[in-house]
Amino acid sequence: MSLDLTITQRDAVGLTYVLERLSCVTPYGRGLAKQLTPYAADDLDELLRVHDNIDAVLALYARNAPAIDDLRDVMAHFGNVTQMLQNCQNAPLGEVEMFEIKGFLLTFERFLPMFAALDMSLTGISFTATTAALDVLDPKRARVAPFYIEDDASPALADARQTKRRLSADDPERANAAAIEDAEEQRVLADLSRRLGTFAPAILDNTKSLGELDFTVAKALLAQELGGVRPVITQDRYVLTNMSNPMVAAALDGNFTKTSMTLDSGTTIITGANMGGKSVAIRTAALNAALCRLGLYVFADAAEIPLFDGICLISEDLQAARSGLSSFGAEVAAIKSITAATRNESSFLFIALDEPARATNPTEGAAITRALAAFFAQSRCVCLLSTHYDGIVQDGMRHYQVAGLRANVADAAFLGDWMDYSLIEVDSTAPPPRDALRICEIMGLDAELLEGIAAELR
């Protein structure tokens, strides 16, 4: 098992949903978004720089959103000329490639003064003027998009073209003039490529800064749109105040119950009845930990998050069947990988266990869950475990309960409307909520059967 979220789990926690809403407008920004890699603890200074830049964009957007929108409109016209610029340092380019680079440089001439006027003061993002490079491709400074080798590019080219114009199409001399013209054009293109190549490193540096600027603005606008906040990076404590999950909130038309939690090294337990929101809480915590590692803002009113070495989620794994294992077998294989990793004292993981051992019999399932909680309580990792089994919370473990059903629920009510999904921190000895019998009553289960259930619980 990879000690990070699988593709299926990224979908399940809402990470894919969030990343797909990064609205980069340049090929350079989209390239960075596709190559997202997590920041490690050693990358803290770089992550703080990235966060400072997002803050700067958000501050400017609050003051002058139209100016950023106008800048992005111009940026959307940048084509991808990276490979062409790399090639021109070693081999001649063709007319189509010259046209593409000229278009890029013309757009850059519009972009640069607009960017300078915004005075964003973004650390690590800067640009070099490329007017001299544009003059190579546009010596008359017409500043129009088409690229064309003018007659006066060389005397030989002018003579060949004049001859072609003078002679009829079936004249043998015209074919000779056309051959001279083609050869001379190739020579001119080779000379232009060589001259342009001297500017290629500076232009390539500009494309890198364009990508980072585009990506930074996209992250800022995503935070603006979905309510993201800058996390405070901590050593080991993980705190989410009124955390939310944009994917779940969208599915509920914004009717999402925000919850808060504080997690320290060791094991924290969430208890509550099925359908009580434990899985959403687990996945929202995993989502925000993943977003922080990727340099994005997180979804909460406030957050303190450490830079984990990996995020391990055990839940209903949709890939278990493909691996040839039962759901319980796949879970055991995943637990084996995680426990092995925690034996390494340098590993600092966020471990999210959503109803572990639910796929085996209740007696063994409860025993496995108790042992898992005790095992991870001894590690420096942060483990968040949800369960509906009794007797899982042990001394020293933080314990949250889902508030559950509200009082005075109407018979046959739509239960989702009567559930309180907030998390309440309780004493480690507090028993799990007993909402199952109430749910059976509300849904009108046979009275004799209800009495039998109640007797079993007594």
N, C-alpha and C positions, 0 to 999 in steps of 0.2 A: 504493500500500500504506500502510495506517495503521501508524505506528511504535509499535505495541503489539499485543498478542495478539488475534487474531481470535476469534470465538465458538468456532469449531472447534478452534483451538489452545488456548483456555482449557479446553475439554473434554479435549483430548489430554494436557495437562501435569498435569491434576488440579485445576486452580483451581476449576472448577465444582463438582467433588466436595466440595472443602473448604467453599466458600461455602454450599452447600446444607445444610451441617451447622451453620450458625449458628442457634441455637435462640432467636430473639427471641420474646417472649411478648406484646408490645403492638403495636398497629398503628403506633405511632410508631417503635419499634425496627426493625420490618420495613421501614418506609419508608426509614430510613437505610441498611439493608442493601441495598436495591434501588438506591439512589442513590450507591453507593460510587464515589468518585473518587480517583485517586492523589494522594498528597502530593508536592509539588515541593520542591526544595531550599530555597526560600524559606519553606516551611511547617514547617521543622524544629522550631521551638519548639512548634507545635501538635501535631506528631507525638509529641514527647517527653512532652507533657502527657497525650496519649491513652495512651501506654505506661505512664506513672506510674499512671494510673487502673486499667489492667489489672493491674498489679502489686499495687495495693492490694486489688482484689477477690480475686485469687489468694491473697494472704496471709490475708484474712478467711475465705475458703473453706477454707483449711487448718485454721483454728482452729475454725470454726463453720459447717460446710456446711449443716446443717439450717436455720439462720436465713436463709441466702440462699435456700434452696429455699422456705421459707415466704413470704418477701418476693415471690418470683416467682409463687407461687400467687395472691397478692393482685393483683399487677400484671396477671396474665392476665385479670382482670375489667374492665380499662379498655377502654372503647369509643372509637371515633374521633369526637371532638366538635369537631375543629378548624374545619371549615367552618361548623358551627352557631354557634360562638363568634364567628367572623368576621361571620356574617350578623346576629347579634343586635345588633351595633353600628350597623346601618343599617336594619333592618326587623324587625317583630315575628316571633317564633317561634311555632310551633304547639305543641299539647300533647305530641305525640310527641317533638318536639325537646326540649321542657322535661323530659320523662321521661328522655331519654338524658343530658342534662347533669346532671340530679339524680343519676342512677345513677353518673356519673363522679365527682361531688363526694362522694357517699357512700363510694365506693371509696377516694377520696383521703384521707378522714378515717381510714380504717383503715390506709392505706399510710404516711402521714406519721410517726406515732410509731414504727412498725416500722423505717422507714429511719433515723430519728434515733437509735434505740437501737443500731443497728449501728455508728455512728460511723465510717463508711467514709473520711471526709476526702477525698472525690474533688474534684479541682480543676476548677472550671468547671461543676459539677453541683450545683445548689441548688434549694430549693423554698420557696414562700411559702404560708402557711396560707390556706385559702379557706373557713373556717367562715362568714364573713359572707356570702359568695356563696351557700352552701348555705342559710342562713337566709332568703334571698330566696325560694327555692323551697320551703322547709320552715319557715315562720314559727313553727309550734307545736313544732318540734324533735322531731317524732315519729321521725325518722330511719328511715323505712321507704321502700322503693323506689318504690311507685306515686306518680305525680304527679297531683294533683287540685286543682282550684280550689274552695276551701271556700266555703260560703254566705256567711260573714262577710267575704269578700274585698271586698264593697261592699254597702251597703244595698239598692241597686236590684237586684242579683243575688239577694239573699236574698228580696226581695219576689216577684220573677219565679218563682223556684223554688217558693216557698210556694204561689203561685197555681197553678202546674202540678200540684202534688201534690193540691190541693183539687178541681180540676176534672176532669171525665171527658175521655176522649180525643176524643170527638166534639163537645165544647163549643167554639164559635168563639173564646171568650175565651182558651182554652188555647193556641191557635196564636199569638195575640198575645203571651201571656206567654213562649212559647218563643222568639219573635223577639227580645223584650227580653233574655231570658237569653243568647241567642247573641251579641247585640251587646255586652252587658256583659262576657261572657267574653272577647271579642276585645279590649275595652278593657283588661281586667285583664292579658291576655297581653302587650299592647303596653307596659303600664306595667312588668310584670315583665321584659320584654326590655330596656327602657331601663335599669332598675336593674341587671340582670345584666350589661349591656354595660359598665358602669363597672369590673367585675371581670374582663372578658374578657382584657385584656392580661396580667394576672398569671396567669390560668389557662392561657393560650396559652404563656407562658413555662414553666409547669410541664410542659406536654405536651412541649416541646422537651427539657427536662431528663429527663423520663421516657424519651424516645426514646434519649437518649445513655446514660442509666443502663442501660437494657435492652440496648442494643447493646454497651456495655462489658462487662456481665456475660456476654453471649453469647460475646464474643471470649475472655474469660477461661476460660469453661467449655470452649470449643473447644480452647484450648491445653491445658487440664487433660486432656481426653479423648484428644487425639491426640498429645500430647507436644510442644507448641509451646514455644519459648523466645523471650525478648525479644532482638531483634538489636541489636548495637551499630552505630550509624549512623556510617559512615566517609566520607571524601572521595572515594576512588577504589578502594580495595582491597576485594575481595569474597572472604570466607573462609567456608567451610562446614565445620564439624567434625562428622563422622558425620551427614551430611544424610540425610533420608528423604522418601518420597513416600507420604502416607496412602492415596491411591487405589491405587497399585501394591501397597503392603503389604497392603491389604484383599484384593486379587485373589490374592495369594500366601498368604493366611491368616496374615499377619504374618511370613512367612519372607522378609524383605527385607534385603538386604545393604547396610548403611549405608556410605557412602563419604565421603571428605573431599577438598577441593580448595581451592587458593588461586589467585585470579585477580587480575591487575593490569591496568592499562591496556595495550592491545596484544592480542596473540593467544596463547591457550593451546590446545594441541592434545591431543585424546584419540585414541589409536590402539588398535586391537584388532580381532579377527575379528568378522564378523557374528554376531549373537545373543550378543555378549559383554557387553551392558549399556551400551554407549555412549549409545544413545538415551535410556535411563532416566536416566543421569547428566545428560545435556543438559537433559532436560525437568524434572528435579528442581531443577536450578539455576535454570531459568526460573521454575518455580513459586515458589520461595522469594524470588526477586527481586520477583515480582509481589505476593506476600503482604506483603512489607515496604512496598512502595509504597502499599498499601491500608490500612496501619495495623494489620495483623494480626501475630501472632507467627508465627515460621517454624519449620520442622520440621528440627531438627538438635540436637546436644548443645550447640553454641555457634555463633554467627554474627556476622560483621561484614559489613555490607551498605551500600553507598552508595545514595542516592536517585537512581535513574536517571531520565532524561527520557523514556525509552521502553524497551520490551522487544521485540526483533525476533527471531522464531523462523522459521527456514527448515528445514522437514522435509517429510515426505510430506503435501502440502497437499490435503485432501479436497475443497477448493473449486476446484481447478484446472480440473476438467472443466466445471464450471458457467460458468467464465469464458471457455470456448471455446479455451483454450490447452492445449498439451501440458504434461505435468508439468515438463519442462525449460523450456518457454517461460514458464510461471508463475513458476518459480524465478528466471529471468533478470530478469523484471519486478520481482520482490521485491528482488533484489540491486541493481537500478538505483535503487530508492527509498532503500534503506539507504545505499548509497555516496554518493548525493546529500546525504543528511542529514549524513553524517560530514564533508562538506566545510565545514559550518558549525562553526566551532571551539567554539561554545557548546553544541553538542549532545553529551550524555553518555549513550550508549545501552548497554544490555546486548544483545549480538548473539550469538545461539545458532544455529550452523550445524550441522545434523545430517546428516552425509554429503552435503555439497553436490556438485552435478554428478554424482550417481550415475546420472542418467537419460540420460547421453550415453556415447560410447565411452570406454574407459578411458584412452587416450592424452590425448585432449582433456580428459577429466574431471580427470585428475591435474594437468594444466597449469592449468586453471581454479582448482582447489583451492589449488595452490601460490601462485598470484597473489592469491587472496582472502586467504590467510593473511598474505602480505607486505603487502598493502594495509592491512588492519586493524591490523597491527603498528605502523603509522606514525600511527595515530589515538589520541586520548585515550579512546576508547570501550573497553569491556571485551568482547572477543570470545572465545567458547568454540567451538571447531570440532572435530568428530569426523570421522574418516576411516579408511578401510582402505587408502588409496593409500600407496605408498612415496614417500619423499623430500619430504614436506610440511613437516616440522619444520625450521626454519631457526635460525641462531644467535640467541640472545637470547630464544627462545620457550620458555615453560614447556611441559613435555611429560609427559603422563600416559598410562600403558598400563593397559588392563583386564588383570587377572592371567590370566584365561582358564582353560583346562582344567587340572584338577589332574592330578598324576601317577598312573599305574597305574589308568587308567579301564578298567572292564570292557567287554568286547565287547558291542555292541548295548545299552549302558547308556542310560538316559534322561539325555541330556546335561545337562539343566537341573540335575540333582542333582549333577553333577560340575564345574559351572562356578564359578569364583571371580570374583565381579563387583566385587571391590574395585579401587580405582585405586591405581597405584603410580607415584610420580614418578620419571622416568628421565632420563638425559642426552638432549640434543637429537639426538645421533647414533644413539641406539638404534633398531634396525629394528623395524617392526611385528611383533607376534607371528605365528607361522606355525602357527595351529591348524587351518586348513582341511584340510590333508592328514591330520592326526590324526583329525579328525572323519570324513573319508571312510573311514579305516581302521577306526575303531570301529564305524561303521555297516555294515561288511562289503561295501564296494564291490569289484567284480571285481579280482582280483589283477593281471591284465595291465594294466588301466586305471590302477590305483594306481601301477604301475611307470612307466607313461607320464607320469603327473602328476609323479612324483618326478624323472624325467629332465628334464622341462621346468623344474623349479625349480633344478636343479643348474647 
